[in-house]
Amino acid sequence: MPATTAPAALLALHDRETRLGARPDGPGVVVEHVGRVVRRTGPAHNWNGVLWSGFTSAAEADDAIAAQIAHYTARGLSFEWKLYAHDEPADLGERLAAAGFTAEPDETLMAAEVDALALTDTVPDGIRVVPVTDAAGVDQVAEVHERAFGDDASRLRRQLLDALATTPDTVVAVLALAGDVPVGAARMELTPGTSFAGLWGGGTVPEWRGRGVYRALIAHRARIAAARGYRILHVDASPRSRPILRRLGFTPLTVTTPYVYGPSL
């Protein structure tokens, strides 16, 4: 694939490989194609939700929304409907809200071909980037997550421990350390047989922001992705990370909005 693939082509490939082509990626996880929906169901501490939908009418959408609510609530699970701006019908978000879903902040789906990124080997002075391979490292990732985002990281801790124990080839987790103090963390999810590596959870503690830690974590993961044969990176970018990603060569593809049913994921 050329390094100048058009955004529309990248978006179509992303839909086909990571949404329609989603695969089970952990213990107890099931991915199902049910009518015009692709959904992921797993343990309660995992991500549960709708990855793709492609409705041909409003009535079909309403029926599917009710069916997914019934599916997950029967299992006692909260779940997310991951809505993209180009999903049909155009008022799907309003229909989800009317059915009891809560919209969380929008994110921008951005992607880049690794070969086209403006990456350097520069790491901020006093920082080293190290892999996470054990429970102690996972605890440090969770610590950074809580300080960077203000969220409880107990679910993340369990998800990452599961992945490292059962499917270590599908996840990369890294820490940025100042001495022995964790100041940044990030992970990358790899799905065999696809072109995409997903960048997730990149965060820096407040006192270390603006010094290049986030960029160093992106570059580190990009090199690993390329070495393992993944040619495209994708990320759901917050307003804070979007400008950094654009400077590195990422292109906005669309907007995605998490719609949550039940307690927030």
N, C-alpha and C positions, 0 to 999 in steps of 0.2 A: 504494500500500500504506500503511495507517495506521501511525502511529509506535508503536502498541501491539500489534503482531503477536505472537501467542502464541509462546513458545519452541518448541512442537511444530511449529507451522507454519513457523517459520524453519528448523528442522532438516530438515523435509521438503523445503523449497525448496533448502536447501544440498545435500542428497543429489541432488536432481534436476538442479540446474544445474552444480554443481562436481565431482560424482563421476560420476553416470551420463552427464551431458552434457559431460564433459571433452573438450577439443579440442587438437590439436597446437598448440604454442606456441613453436616454435623450430626452428632448422635441424636436419634429421635426426631429428626427433621424430615418432613414430607413436603414435596412440592407437587401441586395438583393443577391440571388444566380442567376447569369446571365450566363448561359453556364458554362464555366470552371473558373468563377471568383466569388469571394465574395467581394462586395463593400459596403461601408458605406457612406451615403449621409445625410447631416444635414445643419444647418445654417452656414453661412460663417465664423463665429468665432469659429466653431467647427472643429474637425479633420475630413477631408473628404478624402477618398481614398480606395485603393484596399488592402484588408486584406489577401487574399489567391488567388492563381491561380494554376491550375494543367493542363498544356497544353500537348497535345499528339503530336504536330507537330509545327514547326516554323511558318507555314502559319496560324495555329490556333492562335498562340500567336500574330502575327502581326494584324490579324483581331480584336482580343480582345483589343489590345492596342488602335487601332483607335476608337473602339466603346466606350472605357472609356473616351478618350479625348473628343469625341462628347458629351457624357453624362454630363460631368462636365462643359465643356465650355458653353454648352447650358444654364446652370444655373448660369453662371458667377462665377464659383468656381475654385479656385486653388485646387489641390489635390495631394496626395502622393501615390505612388505605393510602398508598403512596401515589398521589395524583400529579400528573405532569400537565403542563399548560396546553399541550396539543392533544390530550385525551378527549374523546368524545363520549357523550354530548358536551357541548361547550359549557353547559350549566351543571356539570357533574359535581363540582364543589358545592354548589347550592343544594343539590339533592342530598349529598352526604351530610351537610349541616342540618338539613331538615329531618334527617333520620337519626340525629343524635350525636353525630361526630363533632369533634372540636378541632378547628384548624390551628395548627402551630405555625410559627414564622416561616415564610417562604425562604427557599434556598435556590441558588442558581446552579444548575447542572453545567459543569465545565469539563472540557476534555482537551487532551493534547497528545500528539504522537511523540513518543519519547525522543526520537531522533531530532525533532524540531524544537525541543526545549532549550532555553538559554540557561543551562545549568553550569555551575562551577563546583570545584572541589573545596571551596572555602568553607571553613567552619569557624564560628566566632571564637575569639581568643578566650581561653579558659574552658572551652566546651569540648567534650568528646561524645560521639554518638555510638551507642552500644546496643547490641541485640538483646531482646527479652526472651529468655528460654525457660524460666522457672517461676515458681510462685512468688518469690521475693521480688523479681522484676515486675510481675503483674501487679503486685501491691504498689510499687512505685508508679506504674502507669496510672493506676486508679487514683493515687494521691495527686498526681499532676492534673488529671481530668477534673477532680473536684475543685482544685484551686483555680484552674483555668476557666472552667465553665460554671462553677457554682452548683453542679448537679451531684446527686448521689451516684456513686460509681459501683454499687454492689452488683448490679446486673452486668455491667461491663466486665467486672472482675470474673464473674462466673463464666461468661461467654468466652473470654480470652483463655481462661484455664481449660475449658472444654476443648477449644480449638487446638491449643498447644499439645494437649494430651492425646487427641484422637485424630486430628487432621492437620498436622504441623506444616504440611506442604501448601496449605491453602491460606496461611496467615503469616504475616511478618509484623512484629511489634518491635519498636525501637524507643530508646530513651536518650535524651540529651542531658548529660550530667555536667554540673559545675563542681569539679572535685568529685565528691561522692553524693552531692545533692541533686536530685532530679528537678530539672527546670523546664523540660519539654518532653512530650511523648506523642507518639502517633502509631497507627497501624495501617496495614495494607492487606486487602483481601484478594486472593487469586483464585480464579475459577478455571480449572483445567479445560482445555478445548476452546477457550474464548480468546479474543484479542485484548481484553480489558483487565487492568488491575485497578482496584478501587482504593482510593486514599480516604481514610476515615480517622476521625478523632484527633487530628493534629492540633495541639494546644501548647501554649507557653504560659508559665506562671506570670502574673502581672509585672513583677520587677525585672523580668528578662525580656519583655516585649520590645520590639523595635531594634533588636541587635542582630537579627539574622538567624535566630534559632529555627523559626518556622521554615525558612527557605532551605536551611541545611537538612532538615528532616525530609522535605520534599525531594531534594537531590539524592539523598541516601536511598530512599525508597525507589526512586526512578531508576537508579543504577541496578538495584536488585531486580526490578521488574524486567528490565532489558536483558539482564543475564539469564533470566528464566524464560525468555521468549515472549513476553507480553509487550506489545508494541504501543498500546494506548493506555493512558491514565485517565481516570474520571474521578470527579469529586463533587459533592454537594456543598457548594461554597456559601459561607455566611458573608454578610456585607463587610466584615472585618478582613476576611481572607481574599475576597475577590480581587482587589487591586494588586496584591502580591502575585496572585496566580496569573493575572493578565500580563504582568511584566515578565513573568517567566515563560509565557507563550501559550497559556491555556486560553481556550475560546469558549465563550458562553454558548450553550446549545438551547436551553429552555429553562423555565422555572418549574420547580417542584415544590409541592405543598404537602406536608404530612397531615392527614386527617385521622385523629385518634378516637377510637371508641373504647370507653372504659377509662380507668386511671391512666395517666400519662405514661407512655413508654419511656 
